[in-house]
C-alpha cells in the first residue's frame, strides 16, 4: 500500500482510506470484519465522525474494535454536526469543541486523535474562535492535526489567513465531495487547497456507488444497496447525463482490462492534491476491491482522456 503526505502535517496516510460511516449501523461483528481486512491490506487511515452511526455509534465501535492496534493507524474524526436536537447550538464554538473532543476520545478509547476535522461550517461562530480552540487541543497533545470538511474556498482562505496571523494550528486537509461524476471542487476548492499546502480527502469518491459498476441504466437497484435503500441518492446520481458518462468510462476501463471501480480510484489518485481516497465498506471483499483498484496508475494521456469523458457542460 502506497502512502502520501497529509498536507504539511508530517503525517503519512495510505492512498486508500476506510470511511467508517456504516459503523454503528452495522453490528459490531460486521464492522470488525471490515476493519480487520482493512488493516491486513495496509490501510492506515480510518475516517469517522461523532455523528456517524446514529450519533456516536461509529466511534464507539471503533473504540471497541481497535484495541492495541490503535497506535498503528491514523484515526480521523469530525465534530460540528448535530449530536442533539438543539437547533440553536453553535457547534464550532470553543466550549462545544472542547466538550466534543472529550466525548470522541472517550468513545474511541484513545488519548489522541490524529486528524480532528470541522465537519461543516458554523455561521454562529467566528472562525478565529474555532481555530484557537483547535490550536489548544494540538498544544495539549489531544489532537495531532486539524482539518475541515464542506468549507468553501473562501472559508479555507480565511482560515489560513487567521492561522498565519495568529500563529495557530492550520487546517492541513479539506474533505469534500469529489469524483468522476462530481467535479465542482476543481473550480475553486482544489486551487485553495493547493494554495495553502493542504491535502484533499474526497468523500463519495464512487458517487454513492454509481461508479462501482453494480448498477445498470433502466434496471432497478439491487436490494440492500445504497440506491436500493435510499431514494435520495438514486434521485441525485441516477440521471441521463451521469449514465452517459458512466457508460463511456466503463468502456474505457474495459478496453484496458480494468473495471469502472478501478478507474474511479485511479483517476482520483492521479490528482496531485489528493492524499487518500476514503471509501466506505460493509463487507471485507469491498476492501479488497478498493485496494486492488488503487494499483492502477493512469498515464498522462489516459488521465487527460478520462478528464474529457467525464467533463460536464
C-alpha positions as CSV (number, residue, x, y, z in Angstrom):
1,X,0.0,0.0,0.0
2,X,1.5,3.3,-1.0
3,X,1.3,6.4,1.3
4,X,1.1,10.1,0.7
5,X,1.6,13.2,2.9
6,X,-1.4,14.6,4.7
7,X,-0.8,18.1,3.6
8,X,2.1,19.7,5.6
9,X,1.2,17.9,8.8
10,X,4.1,15.4,8.7
11,X,1.6,12.6,8.8
12,X,1.6,9.9,6.1
13,X,-1.6,8.1,5.1
14,X,-2.4,5.1,2.9
15,X,-3.7,6.1,-0.5
16,X,-6.8,4.1,0.2
17,X,-8.7,5.1,3.4
18,X,-11.6,3.5,5.1
19,X,-14.8,5.6,5.6
20,X,-16.5,4.4,8.8
21,X,-19.9,6.0,8.3
22,X,-21.5,2.5,8.2
23,X,-20.2,1.5,11.6
24,X,-22.8,1.7,14.3
25,X,-25.4,0.8,11.7
26,X,-23.7,-2.5,11.0
27,X,-23.4,-4.7,14.1
28,X,-20.0,-4.7,15.8
29,X,-19.1,-8.1,14.4
30,X,-19.6,-7.0,10.8
31,X,-17.7,-3.7,11.4
32,X,-14.8,-5.7,13.0
33,X,-14.5,-7.9,9.9
34,X,-14.2,-4.8,7.7
35,X,-11.6,-3.1,10.0
36,X,-9.6,-6.4,10.2
37,X,-9.4,-6.7,6.5
38,X,-8.6,-3.0,6.0
39,X,-5.6,-3.3,8.4
40,X,-4.5,-6.6,6.8
41,X,-4.4,-4.9,3.4
42,X,-2.3,-2.0,4.6
43,X,-5.0,0.7,5.1
44,X,-3.9,3.1,7.8
45,X,-6.4,6.0,7.5
46,X,-9.7,5.4,9.2
47,X,-12.1,8.3,9.0
48,X,-15.2,8.7,11.1
49,X,-17.3,11.4,12.8
50,X,-19.1,11.8,16.1
51,X,-22.4,11.9,14.3
52,X,-21.9,8.6,12.3
53,X,-23.7,5.5,13.4
54,X,-26.7,7.3,14.9
55,X,-24.8,9.9,16.9
56,X,-21.7,8.1,18.4
57,X,-22.1,4.5,17.2
58,X,-19.3,4.5,14.7
59,X,-16.8,6.0,17.2
60,X,-17.9,3.6,19.9
61,X,-17.5,0.6,17.7
62,X,-14.0,1.7,16.6
63,X,-13.0,2.1,20.2
64,X,-14.1,-1.5,20.9
65,X,-12.6,-2.9,17.7
66,X,-9.1,-1.3,17.5
67,X,-7.6,-2.0,20.9
68,X,-3.8,-2.1,20.8
69,X,-3.9,-1.6,17.0
70,X,-4.9,2.0,17.6
71,X,-1.3,3.0,17.6
72,X,-0.8,1.6,14.1
73,X,-3.4,3.8,12.3
74,X,-4.2,7.4,11.5
75,X,-7.5,8.0,13.2
76,X,-9.6,10.8,11.9
77,X,-12.9,12.1,13.2
78,X,-15.1,15.1,12.9
79,X,-17.2,17.5,15.0
80,X,-19.8,20.1,14.2
81,X,-22.9,18.3,13.1
82,X,-25.9,17.9,15.4
83,X,-25.4,15.4,18.2
84,X,-28.7,16.5,19.7
85,X,-31.9,18.3,18.7
86,X,-30.9,21.8,19.8
87,X,-31.3,23.9,16.7
88,X,-29.6,26.9,18.2
89,X,-26.3,25.3,19.2
90,X,-23.1,26.8,18.0
91,X,-21.2,23.7,17.1
92,X,-17.8,25.2,16.4
93,X,-17.8,27.5,19.5
94,X,-14.9,27.0,21.9
95,X,-16.9,25.3,24.6
96,X,-18.6,23.0,22.2
97,X,-15.3,21.9,20.6
98,X,-13.7,21.2,23.9
99,X,-16.6,19.1,25.0
100,X,-17.0,17.3,21.7
101,X,-13.4,16.2,21.6
102,X,-13.6,14.7,25.1
103,X,-16.7,12.8,24.1
104,X,-15.0,11.5,20.9
105,X,-11.8,10.5,22.8
106,X,-14.0,8.6,25.3
107,X,-16.0,6.7,22.7
108,X,-12.8,6.0,20.7
109,X,-11.0,4.8,23.8
110,X,-7.9,6.7,22.9
111,X,-5.8,9.6,24.3
112,X,-5.3,11.4,21.0
113,X,-7.0,12.0,17.6
114,X,-4.7,12.2,14.6
115,X,-6.9,14.4,12.4
116,X,-9.7,16.4,14.0
117,X,-12.0,18.0,11.4
118,X,-14.6,20.7,11.4
119,X,-17.4,18.7,9.8
120,X,-19.4,21.7,8.4
121,X,-19.2,25.5,8.6
122,X,-20.8,27.1,11.7
123,X,-22.2,30.5,10.8
124,X,-22.8,31.2,14.5
125,X,-19.1,31.1,15.4
126,X,-16.2,33.3,14.2
127,X,-13.5,31.1,12.6
128,X,-10.8,32.5,14.8
129,X,-12.7,31.2,17.9
130,X,-12.8,27.7,16.4
131,X,-9.1,27.8,15.4
132,X,-8.0,29.0,18.8
133,X,-9.9,26.1,20.4
134,X,-8.3,23.6,17.9
135,X,-4.9,25.1,18.5
136,X,-5.2,24.5,22.2
137,X,-6.1,20.8,21.5
138,X,-3.0,20.5,19.4
139,X,-0.8,22.1,22.1
140,X,-2.3,19.8,24.7
141,X,-1.5,16.7,22.6
142,X,-5.1,15.6,22.3
143,X,-5.0,16.3,18.5
144,X,-2.1,15.9,16.1
145,X,-3.5,17.9,13.2
146,X,-6.7,19.7,12.2
147,X,-8.8,19.8,9.0
148,X,-12.1,21.0,7.6
149,X,-14.9,19.5,5.6
150,X,-17.5,21.2,3.4
151,X,-15.8,24.5,3.9
152,X,-15.9,26.6,0.7
153,X,-12.7,28.0,-0.9
154,X,-13.2,31.5,0.6
155,X,-13.5,29.9,4.1
156,X,-10.3,28.0,3.5
157,X,-8.5,31.2,2.6
158,X,-10.0,33.0,5.6
159,X,-8.9,30.2,8.0
160,X,-5.4,30.1,6.6
161,X,-5.1,33.9,7.0
162,X,-6.2,33.7,10.6
163,X,-3.9,30.9,11.4
164,X,-0.9,32.6,9.8
165,X,-1.6,36.0,11.5
166,X,-2.2,34.5,15.0
167,X,0.3,31.6,14.9
168,X,-2.5,29.0,15.2
169,X,-2.6,25.4,14.0
170,X,-3.6,25.4,10.3
171,X,-6.1,23.2,8.5
172,X,-4.0,20.5,6.8
173,X,-6.8,18.9,4.9
174,X,-10.1,19.5,3.3
175,X,-12.7,16.7,3.0
176,X,-15.2,17.4,0.3
177,X,-17.2,15.6,-2.4
178,X,-15.2,14.8,-5.4
179,X,-15.5,12.0,-8.0
180,X,-15.6,11.4,-11.8
181,X,-19.2,12.5,-11.6
182,X,-19.0,15.4,-9.2
183,X,-16.1,17.7,-10.2
184,X,-17.2,21.0,-8.9
185,X,-14.3,21.1,-6.4
186,X,-12.0,21.8,-9.3
187,X,-13.4,25.3,-9.8
188,X,-12.2,27.0,-6.6
189,X,-11.8,24.5,-3.7
190,X,-8.9,22.5,-5.1
191,X,-6.9,25.6,-6.1
192,X,-7.4,26.9,-2.5
193,X,-6.3,23.5,-1.1
194,X,-3.2,23.6,-3.3
195,X,-2.5,27.3,-2.5
196,X,-2.2,26.5,1.2
197,X,-0.3,23.2,1.0
198,X,-3.3,21.2,2.2
199,X,-4.4,17.7,1.2
200,X,-7.8,16.8,-0.4
201,X,-9.7,13.9,1.1
202,X,-12.6,13.2,-1.2
203,X,-15.9,11.8,0.1
204,X,-18.4,9.9,-2.0
205,X,-15.5,9.0,-4.4
206,X,-17.7,6.4,-6.0
207,X,-20.7,8.7,-6.4
208,X,-22.5,6.7,-3.7
209,X,-22.0,3.6,-5.7
210,X,-22.7,4.6,-9.3
211,X,-19.0,4.2,-10.1
212,X,-18.8,0.7,-8.7
213,X,-20.3,-1.0,-11.8
214,X,-23.0,-2.7,-9.8
215,X,-25.9,-0.6,-11.3
216,X,-27.3,-0.6,-14.9
217,X,-29.3,2.0,-16.6
218,X,-33.0,1.2,-16.7
219,X,-32.7,-1.6,-14.1
220,X,-33.9,-1.5,-10.5
221,X,-31.1,-1.0,-8.0
222,X,-30.2,-4.3,-6.3
223,X,-31.8,-4.9,-2.9
224,X,-29.6,-3.8,0.0
225,X,-27.6,-1.3,-2.0
226,X,-27.5,2.4,-1.1
227,X,-29.6,3.3,-4.1
228,X,-32.0,0.5,-3.3
229,X,-32.4,1.7,0.3
230,X,-32.2,5.4,0.0
231,X,-34.1,7.1,-2.9
232,X,-32.5,10.5,-2.3
233,X,-29.2,9.1,-3.5
234,X,-30.6,7.4,-6.6
235,X,-32.6,10.6,-7.4
236,X,-29.4,12.6,-7.1
237,X,-27.0,10.5,-9.2
238,X,-29.1,8.3,-11.5
239,X,-29.8,10.8,-14.3
240,X,-29.2,10.6,-18.0
241,X,-26.2,12.9,-18.0
242,X,-24.4,10.7,-15.4
243,X,-25.4,7.4,-17.1
244,X,-23.9,8.7,-20.4
245,X,-20.6,9.4,-18.7
246,X,-20.6,6.1,-16.7
247,X,-21.2,4.0,-19.8
248,X,-18.2,5.8,-21.6
249,X,-16.0,5.4,-18.6
250,X,-16.9,1.7,-18.3
251,X,-16.0,1.2,-21.9
252,X,-12.7,3.0,-21.4
253,X,-11.8,0.8,-18.5
254,X,-12.9,-2.5,-20.1
255,X,-10.8,-1.7,-23.2
256,X,-7.8,-1.8,-20.8
257,X,-8.8,-4.9,-19.0
258,X,-9.9,-2.9,-15.9
259,X,-13.2,-2.2,-14.2
260,X,-15.1,1.0,-13.6
261,X,-14.2,0.8,-9.9
262,X,-10.5,0.7,-10.8
263,X,-10.9,3.7,-13.0
264,X,-12.7,5.7,-10.3
265,X,-9.8,5.2,-7.9
266,X,-7.0,5.6,-10.5
267,X,-8.4,8.9,-11.7
268,X,-8.7,10.3,-8.2
269,X,-5.2,9.2,-7.4
270,X,-3.9,11.0,-10.5
271,X,-4.8,14.3,-8.8
272,X,-1.7,15.8,-7.1
273,X,-3.5,17.4,-4.2
274,X,-5.3,14.2,-3.2
275,X,-3.9,12.3,-0.2
276,X,-6.2,9.3,0.2
277,X,-9.4,8.0,-1.3
278,X,-11.8,7.5,1.6
279,X,-14.3,4.8,0.7
280,X,-16.8,3.1,2.9
281,X,-17.3,-0.7,3.1
282,X,-19.8,-3.0,4.6
283,X,-18.0,-6.2,3.6
284,X,-14.3,-7.3,3.6
285,X,-14.5,-8.1,-0.1
286,X,-15.1,-4.4,-0.8
287,X,-11.8,-3.6,0.9
288,X,-10.0,-6.0,-1.4
289,X,-11.6,-4.3,-4.5
290,X,-10.7,-0.8,-3.3
291,X,-7.1,-1.8,-2.6
292,X,-6.7,-3.6,-5.9
293,X,-8.2,-0.5,-7.7
294,X,-5.5,1.8,-6.2
295,X,-2.7,-0.1,-8.0
296,X,-3.6,1.2,-11.5
297,X,-1.6,4.3,-12.4
298,X,-3.0,6.2,-15.3
299,X,-0.6,7.7,-17.9
300,X,-0.9,11.4,-18.5
301,X,-2.7,10.7,-21.8
302,X,-5.1,8.3,-20.1
303,X,-5.9,10.8,-17.4
304,X,-6.5,13.6,-19.9
305,X,-8.9,11.3,-21.9
306,X,-10.8,10.5,-18.7
307,X,-11.0,14.2,-17.9
308,X,-12.6,14.7,-21.3
309,X,-15.0,11.9,-21.0
310,X,-16.2,12.9,-17.5
311,X,-16.4,16.7,-18.2
312,X,-19.9,18.1,-18.0
313,X,-21.2,21.1,-19.9
